[in-house]
Amino acid sequence: MKKSKKAIIFGTNSFAEMVYYYLSNDSEYEVVAFTVSKAHINDDVKFGLPVVPFESVQGIYTPLDHEMYVAIAYVNMNKIRQRFYNEAKGKGYNLLTYISSKASIYTEVIGDNCFIFEDNTLQPYIKLGNNIVLWSGNHIGHHSTIEDHCFIASHAVISGHCVIKENSFIGVNATIRDSVIIEKENIIGAGAVILKNTKEKEVYAVRNTELFPKSSDQVNI
């Protein structure tokens, strides 16, 4: 794919490394640098590219010529990503949205600083806000809304007419029934099944599978 735009990645963690890989191999963006807060710079170079202080990045890579992606995961209910999202916009950067070429997207209402990995299915009439991560393999049903600063892990099913309110986390293999409202700052744990509306700041966790009292060589299957 022809590289027609230049990008800076905020972050140097494993999520930032994933962002670098996908932008480099499946987008029109050429990644030219990484940036983090000065106090968190451990190395001056990553993947052969400079790592520059976020405090002064706009003087080195101007917002006029570069876009940025803030690559921070769901720590502190996505509020760290939200903070630097706001600070990057305050510096004048356009915050890029990446949509995998292997995702199935049937909506055009998608905000900025979103990252949509492969095998996501977004049905018609969906609205995605800003600063959202959709990891691999999710199903987002028709007429649903995901508000700002959310993180959806892999293989979640969000049925039609749902609302996921801001700063929420949806875990791997979670299922949300149609027309359910997930209130703000919820944690929906891996494998959870949500059949009714939640309240603000609730946590839903599924118990671990019980350990069978025999070893594998004592069980006939």
N, CA and C atoms as a LAMMPS dump frame, in Angstrom:
ITEM: TIMESTEP
0
ITEM: NUMBER OF ATOMS
663
ITEM: BOX BOUNDS ff ff ff
-5.0000000000000000e+02 5.0000000000000000e+02
-5.0000000000000000e+02 5.0000000000000000e+02
-5.0000000000000000e+02 5.0000000000000000e+02
ITEM: ATOMS id mol type element x y z
1 1 1 N 0.836 -1.195 0
2 1 2 C 0 0 0
3 1 3 C 0.876 1.252 0
4 2 1 N 0.527 2.208 -0.845
5 2 2 C 1.31 3.438 -0.952
6 2 3 C 1.232 4.234 0.34
7 3 1 N 2.379 4.721 0.78
8 3 2 C 2.443 5.501 2.015
9 3 3 C 2.309 6.982 1.675
10 4 1 N 1.144 7.524 1.962
11 4 2 C 0.859 8.91 1.599
12 4 3 C 0.75 9.844 2.796
13 5 1 N 0.794 9.277 4.015
14 5 2 C 0.66 10.08 5.221
15 5 3 C 1.724 9.66 6.232
16 6 1 N 2.06 10.582 7.131
17 6 2 C 3.082 10.317 8.144
18 6 3 C 2.436 10.271 9.526
19 7 1 N 2.877 9.293 10.318
20 7 2 C 2.257 9.079 11.63
21 7 3 C 3.3 8.984 12.728
22 8 1 N 2.897 9.425 13.913
23 8 2 C 3.666 9.269 15.149
24 8 3 C 2.823 8.406 16.081
25 9 1 N 3.461 7.469 16.746
26 9 2 C 2.766 6.62 17.704
27 9 3 C 3.122 7.075 19.115
28 10 1 N 2.101 7.383 19.906
29 10 2 C 2.329 7.649 21.323
30 10 3 C 2.356 6.31 22.031
31 11 1 N 3.504 6.01 22.669
32 11 2 C 3.649 4.763 23.404
33 11 3 C 4.786 3.936 22.842
34 12 1 N 5.341 3.083 23.708
35 12 2 C 6.398 2.158 23.287
36 12 3 C 6.142 0.757 23.839
37 13 1 N 4.96 0.527 24.381
38 13 2 C 4.624 -0.767 24.978
39 13 3 C 4.209 -1.762 23.903
40 14 1 N 3.699 -2.918 24.321
41 14 2 C 3.339 -3.953 23.349
42 14 3 C 2.185 -3.524 22.452
43 15 1 N 1.253 -2.75 22.976
44 15 2 C 0.169 -2.242 22.131
45 15 3 C 0.733 -1.321 21.055
46 16 1 N 1.658 -0.45 21.439
47 16 2 C 2.296 0.425 20.456
48 16 3 C 3.031 -0.389 19.391
49 17 1 N 3.646 -1.496 19.794
50 17 2 C 4.316 -2.355 18.818
51 17 3 C 3.313 -2.958 17.841
52 18 1 N 2.137 -3.352 18.337
53 18 2 C 1.088 -3.857 17.449
54 18 3 C 0.617 -2.774 16.493
55 19 1 N 0.438 -1.571 17.007
56 19 2 C 0.026 -0.453 16.157
57 19 3 C 1.057 -0.209 15.064
58 20 1 N 2.328 -0.229 15.43
59 20 2 C 3.404 -0.045 14.454
60 20 3 C 3.323 -1.102 13.351
61 21 1 N 3.113 -2.361 13.735
62 21 2 C 3.055 -3.434 12.747
63 21 3 C 1.89 -3.232 11.778
64 22 1 N 0.717 -2.96 12.305
65 22 2 C -0.463 -2.839 11.448
66 22 3 C -0.39 -1.598 10.557
67 23 1 N 0.051 -0.477 11.112
68 23 2 C 0.174 0.714 10.277
69 23 3 C 1.221 0.512 9.186
70 24 1 N 2.31 -0.177 9.518
71 24 2 C 3.387 -0.376 8.548
72 24 3 C 2.992 -1.342 7.443
73 25 1 N 2.129 -2.305 7.756
74 25 2 C 1.823 -3.368 6.8
75 25 3 C 0.43 -3.296 6.186
76 26 1 N -0.426 -2.433 6.713
77 26 2 C -1.809 -2.44 6.226
78 26 3 C -2.444 -1.057 6.321
79 27 1 N -1.711 -0.039 5.922
80 27 2 C -2.285 1.306 5.955
81 27 3 C -1.516 2.228 5.035
82 28 1 N -2.054 3.414 4.845
83 28 2 C -1.397 4.439 4.039
84 28 3 C -0.405 5.254 4.861
85 29 1 N -0.215 4.89 6.141
86 29 2 C 0.638 5.669 7.035
87 29 3 C 2.065 5.128 7.084
88 30 1 N 3.02 6.036 6.993
89 30 2 C 4.42 5.744 7.289
90 30 3 C 4.699 6.212 8.713
91 31 1 N 5.034 5.282 9.58
92 31 2 C 5.382 5.648 10.954
93 31 3 C 6.792 6.233 10.946
94 32 1 N 6.933 7.455 11.48
95 32 2 C 8.23 8.13 11.442
96 32 3 C 8.863 8.274 12.818
97 33 1 N 8.08 8.079 13.886
98 33 2 C 8.627 8.262 15.233
99 33 3 C 7.668 7.719 16.274
100 34 1 N 8.203 7.499 17.46
101 34 2 C 7.421 7.2 18.656
102 34 3 C 7.576 8.372 19.617
103 35 1 N 6.603 8.531 20.49
104 35 2 C 6.701 9.57 21.512
105 35 3 C 6.084 9.078 22.814
106 36 1 N 6.7 9.436 23.918
107 36 2 C 6.16 9.197 25.259
108 36 3 C 6.596 10.36 26.141
109 37 1 N 6.02 10.435 27.324
110 37 2 C 6.451 11.467 28.261
111 37 3 C 7.946 11.307 28.547
112 38 1 N 8.617 12.409 28.705
113 38 2 C 10.078 12.392 28.854
114 38 3 C 10.528 11.461 29.969
115 39 1 N 9.793 11.429 31.063
116 39 2 C 10.18 10.607 32.212
117 39 3 C 10.103 9.117 31.922
118 40 1 N 9.407 8.733 30.837
119 40 2 C 9.221 7.323 30.528
120 40 3 C 10.034 6.873 29.316
121 41 1 N 10.956 7.696 28.844
122 41 2 C 11.818 7.287 27.743
123 41 3 C 12.966 6.444 28.289
124 42 1 N 12.984 5.174 27.89
125 42 2 C 14.061 4.269 28.306
126 42 3 C 15.114 4.095 27.23
127 43 1 N 14.697 4.197 25.978
128 43 2 C 15.604 4.097 24.831
129 43 3 C 15.259 5.206 23.855
130 44 1 N 16.269 5.707 23.167
131 44 2 C 16.063 6.796 22.22
132 44 3 C 15.597 6.308 20.856
133 45 1 N 15.638 4.99 20.637
134 45 2 C 15.289 4.431 19.328
135 45 3 C 14.416 3.202 19.537
136 46 1 N 13.403 3.051 18.686
137 46 2 C 12.566 1.847 18.669
138 46 3 C 12.279 1.486 17.221
139 47 1 N 12.557 0.243 16.857
140 47 2 C 12.393 -0.217 15.477
141 47 3 C 13.142 0.687 14.493
142 48 1 N 14.278 1.213 14.945
143 48 2 C 15.069 2.081 14.089
144 48 3 C 14.536 3.497 13.957
145 49 1 N 13.51 3.824 14.724
146 49 2 C 12.89 5.151 14.662
147 49 3 C 13.135 5.902 15.971
148 50 1 N 13.192 7.23 15.911
149 50 2 C 13.442 8.009 17.137
150 50 3 C 12.272 7.949 18.11
151 51 1 N 12.611 7.961 19.395
152 51 2 C 11.619 8.115 20.459
153 51 3 C 11.833 9.501 21.055
154 52 1 N 10.831 10.367 20.926
155 52 2 C 11.001 11.764 21.311
156 52 3 C 10.059 12.121 22.462
157 53 1 N 10.403 13.115 23.261
158 53 2 C 9.544 13.509 24.385
159 53 3 C 8.205 14.067 23.896
160 54 1 N 7.146 13.608 24.502
161 54 2 C 5.822 14.105 24.14
162 54 3 C 5.695 15.591 24.441
163 55 1 N 6.39 16.046 25.464
164 55 2 C 6.286 17.456 25.85
165 55 3 C 6.709 18.392 24.725
166 56 1 N 7.615 17.942 23.854
167 56 2 C 8.129 18.821 22.794
168 56 3 C 7.941 18.239 21.401
169 57 1 N 7.095 17.211 21.253
170 57 2 C 6.999 16.51 19.97
171 57 3 C 6.53 17.413 18.838
172 58 1 N 5.642 18.351 19.153
173 58 2 C 5.084 19.178 18.076
174 58 3 C 6.129 20.108 17.457
175 59 1 N 7.216 20.378 18.186
176 59 2 C 8.289 21.189 17.624
177 59 3 C 9.217 20.414 16.714
178 60 1 N 9.135 19.072 16.782
179 60 2 C 9.99 18.215 15.959
180 60 3 C 9.213 17.632 14.79
181 61 1 N 8.005 17.155 15.068
182 61 2 C 7.117 16.592 14.046
183 61 3 C 5.809 17.387 14.086
184 62 1 N 5.69 18.357 13.216
185 62 2 C 4.611 19.33 13.313
186 62 3 C 3.253 18.694 13.046
187 63 1 N 2.224 19.157 13.757
188 63 2 C 0.863 18.667 13.511
189 63 3 C 0.375 18.943 12.092
190 64 1 N 0.961 19.917 11.439
191 64 2 C 0.554 20.216 10.066
192 64 3 C 0.896 19.072 9.119
193 65 1 N 1.991 18.363 9.395
194 65 2 C 2.489 17.333 8.484
195 65 3 C 2.372 15.916 9.021
196 66 1 N 1.941 15.756 10.269
197 66 2 C 1.919 14.433 10.883
198 66 3 C 0.612 14.213 11.649
199 67 1 N 0.157 12.982 11.64
200 67 2 C -0.946 12.564 12.495
201 67 3 C -0.381 11.695 13.619
202 68 1 N -1.203 11.465 14.635
203 68 2 C -0.743 10.694 15.787
204 68 3 C -1.777 9.638 16.146
205 69 1 N -1.297 8.529 16.701
206 69 2 C -2.19 7.556 17.325
207 69 3 C -1.725 7.341 18.762
208 70 1 N -2.638 7.457 19.703
209 70 2 C -2.326 7.279 21.123
210 70 3 C -2.559 5.817 21.479
211 71 1 N -1.47 5.06 21.619
212 71 2 C -1.519 3.608 21.796
213 71 3 C -1.357 3.241 23.263
214 72 1 N -2.409 3.445 24.018
215 72 2 C -2.442 3.057 25.427
216 72 3 C -3.658 2.154 25.601
217 73 1 N -3.517 1.065 26.342
218 73 2 C -4.598 0.093 26.472
219 73 3 C -5.641 0.577 27.482
220 74 1 N -6.233 -0.348 28.239
221 74 2 C -7.41 -0.04 29.047
222 74 3 C -7.089 0.281 30.499
223 75 1 N -5.809 0.578 30.792
224 75 2 C -5.418 0.855 32.172
225 75 3 C -6.246 2 32.753
226 76 1 N -6.639 1.825 34.034
227 76 2 C -7.408 2.856 34.747
228 76 3 C -8.67 3.249 33.99
229 77 1 N -9.398 2.22 33.53
230 77 2 C -10.66 2.419 32.816
231 77 3 C -10.494 3.327 31.601
232 78 1 N -9.404 3.137 30.889
233 78 2 C -9.113 3.881 29.655
234 78 3 C -8.838 5.37 29.889
235 79 1 N -8.718 5.774 31.145
236 79 2 C -8.583 7.202 31.419
237 79 3 C -7.187 7.734 31.125
238 80 1 N -6.164 6.863 31.152
239 80 2 C -4.831 7.316 30.77
240 80 3 C -4.807 7.594 29.267
241 81 1 N -5.419 6.691 28.498
242 81 2 C -5.516 6.934 27.05
243 81 3 C -6.346 8.191 26.767
244 82 1 N -7.408 8.367 27.522
245 82 2 C -8.243 9.554 27.365
246 82 3 C -7.448 10.829 27.642
247 83 1 N -6.63 10.79 28.692
248 83 2 C -5.835 11.978 29.047
249 83 3 C -4.906 12.379 27.906
250 84 1 N -4.154 11.41 27.379
251 84 2 C -3.193 11.752 26.335
252 84 3 C -3.876 11.984 24.988
253 85 1 N -5.023 11.378 24.781
254 85 2 C -5.856 11.722 23.618
255 85 3 C -6.175 13.219 23.641
256 86 1 N -6.634 13.706 24.791
257 86 2 C -6.972 15.123 24.902
258 86 3 C -5.733 16.014 24.766
259 87 1 N -4.614 15.582 25.362
260 87 2 C -3.4 16.393 25.275
261 87 3 C -2.862 16.436 23.848
262 88 1 N -2.918 15.325 23.139
263 88 2 C -2.452 15.314 21.749
264 88 3 C -3.313 16.218 20.883
265 89 1 N -4.615 16.196 21.085
266 89 2 C -5.494 17.099 20.334
267 89 3 C -5.209 18.545 20.696
268 90 1 N -4.885 18.775 21.988
269 90 2 C -4.544 20.124 22.413
270 90 3 C -3.284 20.653 21.759
271 91 1 N -2.405 19.752 21.358
272 91 2 C -1.188 20.148 20.639
273 91 3 C -1.454 20.393 19.153
274 92 1 N -2.657 20.093 18.717
275 92 2 C -3.032 20.363 17.334
276 92 3 C -3.003 19.174 16.398
277 93 1 N -2.762 17.964 16.924
278 93 2 C -2.672 16.781 16.066
279 93 3 C -4.054 16.25 15.679
280 94 1 N -4.17 15.833 14.423
281 94 2 C -5.248 14.947 14.035
282 94 3 C -4.884 13.553 14.52
283 95 1 N -5.837 12.872 15.136
284 95 2 C -5.584 11.542 15.668
285 95 3 C -6.182 10.516 14.713
286 96 1 N -5.316 9.701 14.156
287 96 2 C -5.714 8.801 13.081
288 96 3 C -6.55 7.646 13.593
289 97 1 N -7.426 7.162 12.735
290 97 2 C -8.18 5.935 12.971
291 97 3 C -7.723 4.886 11.979
292 98 1 N -7.417 3.694 12.49
293 98 2 C -7.014 2.57 11.637
294 98 3 C -8.144 1.549 11.594
295 99 1 N -8.47 1.098 10.393
296 99 2 C -9.443 0.026 10.184
297 99 3 C -8.77 -1.052 9.355
298 100 1 N -8.658 -2.244 9.897
299 100 2 C -8.008 -3.33 9.179
300 100 3 C -8.699 -3.583 7.844
301 101 1 N -7.905 -3.883 6.852
302 101 2 C -8.466 -4.256 5.55
303 101 3 C -9.21 -5.581 5.612
304 102 1 N -9.028 -6.322 6.707
305 102 2 C -9.688 -7.612 6.88
306 102 3 C -10.867 -7.529 7.857
307 103 1 N -11.315 -6.319 8.161
308 103 2 C -12.524 -6.127 8.956
309 103 3 C -13.71 -5.904 8.014
310 104 1 N -14.901 -6.245 8.491
311 104 2 C -16.131 -6.047 7.71
312 104 3 C -16.896 -4.877 8.325
313 105 1 N -16.869 -3.745 7.633
314 105 2 C -17.399 -2.497 8.186
315 105 3 C -18.556 -2.01 7.327
316 106 1 N -19.724 -1.859 7.94
317 106 2 C -20.91 -1.407 7.215
318 106 3 C -21.49 -0.139 7.832
319 107 1 N -20.613 0.653 8.437
320 107 2 C -21.001 1.954 8.969
321 107 3 C -19.909 2.95 8.645
322 108 1 N -20.282 4.213 8.534
323 108 2 C -19.306 5.271 8.298
324 108 3 C -19.146 6.169 9.514
325 109 1 N -19.861 5.878 10.584
326 109 2 C -19.843 6.744 11.764
327 109 3 C -18.816 6.197 12.75
328 110 1 N -17.572 6.589 12.546
329 110 2 C -16.46 6.132 13.361
330 110 3 C -15.599 7.332 13.714
331 111 1 N -15.298 7.516 14.987
332 111 2 C -14.568 8.691 15.441
333 111 3 C -13.068 8.588 15.22
334 112 1 N -12.322 9.496 15.867
335 112 2 C -10.868 9.517 15.698
336 112 3 C -10.178 8.709 16.805
337 113 1 N -8.922 8.399 16.575
338 113 2 C -8.094 7.584 17.477
339 113 3 C -8.77 6.254 17.82
340 114 1 N -9.41 5.672 16.814
341 114 2 C -9.961 4.328 16.949
342 114 3 C -9.018 3.343 16.269
343 115 1 N -8.943 2.133 16.798
344 115 2 C -8.112 1.08 16.204
345 115 3 C -8.954 -0.174 16.103
346 116 1 N -9.234 -0.591 14.876
347 116 2 C -10.125 -1.714 14.611
348 116 3 C -9.315 -2.821 13.955
349 117 1 N -9.07 -3.886 14.709
350 117 2 C -8.253 -4.99 14.227
351 117 3 C -9.032 -5.874 13.254
352 118 1 N -8.346 -6.905 12.757
353 118 2 C -8.932 -7.803 11.765
354 118 3 C -10.105 -8.594 12.34
355 119 1 N -10.993 -8.995 11.425
356 119 2 C -12.118 -9.897 11.711
357 119 3 C -13.184 -9.287 12.594
358 120 1 N -13.17 -7.986 12.783
359 120 2 C -14.313 -7.33 13.408
360 120 3 C -15.43 -7.19 12.375
361 121 1 N -16.669 -7.382 12.832
362 121 2 C -17.84 -7.13 11.999
363 121 3 C -18.657 -6.021 12.637
364 122 1 N -18.802 -4.924 11.909
365 122 2 C -19.611 -3.791 12.359
366 122 3 C -20.792 -3.675 11.4
367 123 1 N -21.98 -3.977 11.893
368 123 2 C -23.166 -3.992 11.059
369 123 3 C -23.674 -2.57 10.778
370 124 1 N -24.668 -2.441 9.878
371 124 2 C -25.163 -1.101 9.535
372 124 3 C -25.749 -0.347 10.724
373 125 1 N -25.661 0.974 10.625
374 125 2 C -26.266 1.922 11.563
375 125 3 C -25.604 1.929 12.934
376 126 1 N -24.379 1.426 12.996
377 126 2 C -23.599 1.512 14.234
378 126 3 C -22.957 2.89 14.338
379 127 1 N -22.821 3.381 15.558
380 127 2 C -22.103 4.623 15.818
381 127 3 C -20.956 4.337 16.784
382 128 1 N -19.741 4.618 16.331
383 128 2 C -18.55 4.494 17.172
384 128 3 C -18.045 5.884 17.509
385 129 1 N -17.829 6.144 18.79
386 129 2 C -17.295 7.425 19.214
387 129 3 C -15.797 7.506 18.983
388 130 1 N -15.135 8.318 19.794
389 130 2 C -13.696 8.548 19.663
390 130 3 C -12.901 7.674 20.634
391 131 1 N -11.656 7.357 20.226
392 131 2 C -10.686 6.749 21.142
393 131 3 C -11.129 5.36 21.602
394 132 1 N -11.537 4.54 20.638
395 132 2 C -12.057 3.205 20.908
396 132 3 C -11.111 2.168 20.324
397 133 1 N -10.891 1.082 21.061
398 133 2 C -10.12 -0.058 20.563
399 133 3 C -11.057 -1.246 20.411
400 134 1 N -11.074 -1.83 19.211
401 134 2 C -11.777 -3.085 18.962
402 134 3 C -10.725 -4.113 18.576
403 135 1 N -10.353 -4.974 19.532
404 135 2 C -9.361 -6.003 19.222
405 135 3 C -9.993 -7.015 18.267
406 136 1 N -9.309 -8.083 17.95
407 136 2 C -9.712 -8.954 16.851
408 136 3 C -11.021 -9.704 17.12
409 137 1 N -11.837 -9.828 16.074
410 137 2 C -12.902 -10.816 16.05
411 137 3 C -14.196 -10.486 16.741
412 138 1 N -14.509 -9.228 16.97
413 138 2 C -15.757 -8.871 17.644
414 138 3 C -16.915 -8.738 16.666
415 139 1 N -18.12 -8.933 17.177
416 139 2 C -19.349 -8.668 16.419
417 139 3 C -20.096 -7.53 17.102
418 140 1 N -20.281 -6.452 16.375
419 140 2 C -21.046 -5.31 16.893
420 140 3 C -22.334 -5.23 16.085
421 141 1 N -23.46 -5.458 16.751
422 141 2 C -24.736 -5.571 16.056
423 141 3 C -25.318 -4.24 15.62
424 142 1 N -26.227 -4.323 14.689
425 142 2 C -26.867 -3.166 14.049
426 142 3 C -27.482 -2.2 15.068
427 143 1 N -27.433 -0.928 14.725
428 143 2 C -28.041 0.154 15.509
429 143 3 C -27.456 0.292 16.924
430 144 1 N -26.282 -0.261 17.143
431 144 2 C -25.645 -0.107 18.45
432 144 3 C -24.72 1.11 18.475
433 145 1 N -24.443 1.594 19.672
434 145 2 C -23.56 2.739 19.869
435 145 3 C -22.488 2.38 20.886
436 146 1 N -21.244 2.663 20.541
437 146 2 C -20.153 2.561 21.5
438 146 3 C -19.611 3.966 21.72
439 147 1 N -19.693 4.436 22.939
440 147 2 C -19.295 5.808 23.234
441 147 3 C -17.778 5.914 23.402
442 148 1 N -17.3 7.134 23.65
443 148 2 C -15.868 7.439 23.675
444 148 3 C -15.105 6.625 24.724
445 149 1 N -13.822 6.377 24.414
446 149 2 C -12.833 5.862 25.367
447 149 3 C -13.171 4.454 25.882
448 150 1 N -13.671 3.596 25.003
449 150 2 C -13.965 2.22 25.381
450 150 3 C -12.923 1.27 24.789
451 151 1 N -12.836 0.078 25.373
452 151 2 C -11.932 -0.97 24.895
453 151 3 C -12.721 -2.266 24.845
454 152 1 N -12.798 -2.856 23.647
455 152 2 C -13.494 -4.122 23.456
456 152 3 C -12.453 -5.167 23.103
457 153 1 N -12.263 -6.141 23.986
458 153 2 C -11.296 -7.203 23.724
459 153 3 C -11.852 -8.163 22.667
460 154 1 N -11.174 -9.293 22.447
461 154 2 C -11.495 -10.145 21.302
462 154 3 C -12.759 -10.988 21.497
463 155 1 N -13.466 -11.205 20.378
464 155 2 C -14.57 -12.16 20.259
465 155 3 C -15.738 -11.861 21.196
466 156 1 N -15.955 -10.612 21.484
467 156 2 C -17.163 -10.209 22.191
468 156 3 C -18.311 -10.118 21.187
469 157 1 N -19.517 -10.375 21.664
470 157 2 C -20.726 -10.195 20.858
471 157 3 C -21.578 -9.124 21.525
472 158 1 N -21.714 -8.02 20.828
473 158 2 C -22.588 -6.929 21.27
474 158 3 C -23.766 -6.924 20.312
475 159 1 N -24.919 -7.286 20.795
476 159 2 C -26.073 -7.478 19.917
477 159 3 C -26.664 -6.134 19.472
478 160 1 N -27.699 -6.206 18.661
479 160 2 C -28.28 -5.002 18.088
480 160 3 C -28.905 -4.075 19.106
481 161 1 N -28.889 -2.774 18.794
482 161 2 C -29.549 -1.734 19.6
483 161 3 C -28.955 -1.596 21.004
484 162 1 N -27.708 -2.011 21.184
485 162 2 C -27.054 -1.836 22.487
486 162 3 C -26.372 -0.475 22.575
487 163 1 N -26.104 -0.035 23.793
488 163 2 C -25.311 1.166 24.039
489 163 3 C -24.221 0.806 25.049
490 164 1 N -22.963 1.024 24.658
491 164 2 C -21.836 0.848 25.566
492 164 3 C -21.364 2.246 25.924
493 165 1 N -21.553 2.648 27.147
494 165 2 C -21.24 4.024 27.517
495 165 3 C -19.751 4.199 27.805
496 166 1 N -19.336 5.428 27.908
497 166 2 C -17.922 5.807 27.868
498 166 3 C -17.089 5.158 28.965
499 167 1 N -15.809 4.958 28.618
500 167 2 C -14.798 4.433 29.548
501 167 3 C -15.136 3.045 30.075
502 168 1 N -15.746 2.222 29.236
503 168 2 C -16.053 0.855 29.638
504 168 3 C -15.087 -0.126 28.986
505 169 1 N -14.993 -1.315 29.597
506 169 2 C -14.154 -2.4 29.093
507 169 3 C -15.014 -3.635 28.931
508 170 1 N -14.948 -4.249 27.741
509 170 2 C -15.679 -5.481 27.467
510 170 3 C -14.661 -6.579 27.22
511 171 1 N -14.685 -7.637 28.033
512 171 2 C -13.655 -8.667 27.98
513 171 3 C -13.873 -9.714 26.905
514 172 1 N -12.875 -10.572 26.763
515 172 2 C -12.876 -11.632 25.757
516 172 3 C -14.1 -12.532 25.921
517 173 1 N -14.783 -12.781 24.781
518 173 2 C -15.92 -13.712 24.726
519 173 3 C -17.119 -13.267 25.546
520 174 1 N -17.194 -12.023 25.929
521 174 2 C -18.394 -11.522 26.597
522 174 3 C -19.544 -11.44 25.597
523 175 1 N -20.767 -11.594 26.102
524 175 2 C -21.967 -11.521 25.267
525 175 3 C -22.944 -10.543 25.894
526 176 1 N -23.444 -9.621 25.083
527 176 2 C -24.397 -8.624 25.566
528 176 3 C -25.668 -8.742 24.727
529 177 1 N -26.772 -8.997 25.38
530 177 2 C -28.051 -9.197 24.702
531 177 3 C -28.513 -7.92 24.013
532 178 1 N -29.393 -8.057 23.05
533 178 2 C -29.882 -6.896 22.297
534 178 3 C -30.589 -5.9 23.214
535 179 1 N -30.428 -4.627 22.867
536 179 2 C -31.091 -3.483 23.519
537 179 3 C -30.646 -3.246 24.959
538 180 1 N -29.486 -3.787 25.33
539 180 2 C -28.947 -3.591 26.68
540 180 3 C -28.071 -2.342 26.71
541 181 1 N -28.143 -1.599 27.797
542 181 2 C -27.294 -0.433 28.03
543 181 3 C -26.231 -0.798 29.058
544 182 1 N -24.962 -0.695 28.658
545 182 2 C -23.847 -0.851 29.584
546 182 3 C -23.453 0.551 30.037
547 183 1 N -23.647 0.84 31.297
548 183 2 C -23.395 2.199 31.782
549 183 3 C -21.896 2.507 31.817
550 184 1 N -21.572 3.769 32.032
551 184 2 C -20.191 4.234 31.954
552 184 3 C -19.312 3.572 33.012
553 185 1 N -18.047 3.384 32.625
554 185 2 C -17.011 2.831 33.505
555 185 3 C -17.374 1.448 34.044
556 186 1 N -17.987 0.637 33.2
557 186 2 C -18.238 -0.763 33.554
558 186 3 C -17.072 -1.639 33.133
559 187 1 N -16.849 -2.711 33.884
560 187 2 C -15.96 -3.792 33.475
561 187 3 C -16.825 -5.037 33.274
562 188 1 N -16.874 -5.511 32.035
563 188 2 C -17.59 -6.739 31.719
564 188 3 C -16.52 -7.793 31.469
565 189 1 N -16.362 -8.707 32.403
566 189 2 C -15.243 -9.637 32.375
567 189 3 C -15.353 -10.687 31.282
568 190 1 N -14.261 -11.405 31.081
569 190 2 C -14.194 -12.437 30.056
570 190 3 C -15.297 -13.474 30.27
571 191 1 N -16.023 -13.771 29.192
572 191 2 C -17.053 -14.801 29.238
573 191 3 C -18.351 -14.396 29.894
574 192 1 N -18.488 -13.153 30.322
575 192 2 C -19.72 -12.71 30.977
576 192 3 C -20.875 -12.653 29.979
577 193 1 N -22.073 -12.909 30.47
578 193 2 C -23.29 -12.793 29.673
579 193 3 C -24.177 -11.758 30.354
580 194 1 N -24.46 -10.674 29.652
581 194 2 C -25.22 -9.556 30.217
582 194 3 C -26.583 -9.501 29.533
583 195 1 N -27.647 -9.67 30.323
584 195 2 C -29.002 -9.756 29.779
585 195 3 C -29.874 -8.555 30.131
586 196 1 N -29.357 -7.648 30.979
587 196 2 C -30.153 -6.48 31.342
588 196 3 C -29.222 -5.291 31.546
589 197 1 N -29.805 -4.112 31.62
590 197 2 C -29.027 -2.89 31.773
591 197 3 C -28.188 -2.925 33.05
592 198 1 N -27.015 -2.303 32.981
593 198 2 C -26.141 -2.229 34.149
594 198 3 C -26.228 -0.847 34.783
595 199 1 N -25.51 -0.687 35.889
596 199 2 C -25.395 0.607 36.543
597 199 3 C -23.954 1.094 36.443
598 200 1 N -23.754 2.379 36.654
599 200 2 C -22.427 2.984 36.51
600 200 3 C -21.394 2.32 37.429
601 201 1 N -20.212 2.072 36.862
602 201 2 C -19.033 1.557 37.569
603 201 3 C -19.214 0.13 38.1
604 202 1 N -20.097 -0.647 37.494
605 202 2 C -20.253 -2.031 37.925
606 202 3 C -19.188 -2.923 37.286
607 203 1 N -18.942 -4.057 37.964
608 203 2 C -17.976 -5.052 37.49
609 203 3 C -18.685 -6.403 37.436
610 204 1 N -18.583 -7.068 36.285
611 204 2 C -19.174 -8.391 36.116
612 204 3 C -18.06 -9.383 35.835
613 205 1 N -17.91 -10.385 36.702
614 205 2 C -16.827 -11.349 36.565
615 205 3 C -17.39 -12.762 36.632
616 206 1 N -16.916 -13.62 35.744
617 206 2 C -17.326 -15.018 35.718
618 206 3 C -16.331 -15.831 36.543
619 207 1 N -16.815 -16.774 37.307
620 207 2 C -15.935 -17.615 38.107
621 207 3 C -15.058 -18.492 37.21
622 208 1 N -13.872 -18.812 37.7
623 208 2 C -12.984 -19.712 36.976
624 208 3 C -13.607 -21.102 36.854
625 209 1 N -13.281 -21.797 35.768
626 209 2 C -13.685 -23.19 35.639
627 209 3 C -13.05 -24.004 36.763
628 210 1 N -13.85 -24.885 37.365
629 210 2 C -13.354 -25.661 38.497
630 210 3 C -12.3 -26.678 38.054
631 211 1 N -11.319 -26.895 38.9
632 211 2 C -10.285 -27.889 38.657
633 211 3 C -10.839 -29.276 38.956
634 212 1 N -10.727 -30.172 37.982
635 212 2 C -11.209 -31.539 38.166
636 212 3 C -10.288 -32.251 39.156
637 213 1 N -10.826 -33.106 40.035
638 213 2 C -10.005 -33.691 41.101
639 213 3 C -9.085 -34.837 40.665
640 214 1 N -9.043 -35.16 39.364
641 214 2 C -8.152 -36.2 38.865
642 214 3 C -7.178 -35.602 37.861
643 215 1 N -5.999 -36.239 37.727
644 215 2 C -5.046 -35.79 36.716
645 215 3 C -5.454 -36.302 35.346
646 216 1 N -4.859 -35.757 34.302
647 216 2 C -5.269 -36.095 32.936
648 216 3 C -5.021 -37.555 32.59
649 217 1 N -4.029 -38.18 33.199
650 217 2 C -3.772 -39.592 32.883
651 217 3 C -4.698 -40.535 33.65
652 218 1 N -5.585 -39.978 34.476
653 218 2 C -6.573 -40.79 35.202
654 218 3 C -7.974 -40.678 34.604
655 219 1 N -8.076 -39.932 33.526
656 219 2 C -9.387 -39.666 32.934
657 219 3 C -9.429 -40.274 31.537
658 220 1 N -10.487 -41.034 31.254
659 220 2 C -10.684 -41.593 29.926
660 220 3 C -11.604 -40.679 29.122
661 221 1 N -11.105 -40.246 27.95
662 221 2 C -11.913 -39.412 27.073
663 221 3 C -11.922 -39.982 25.677
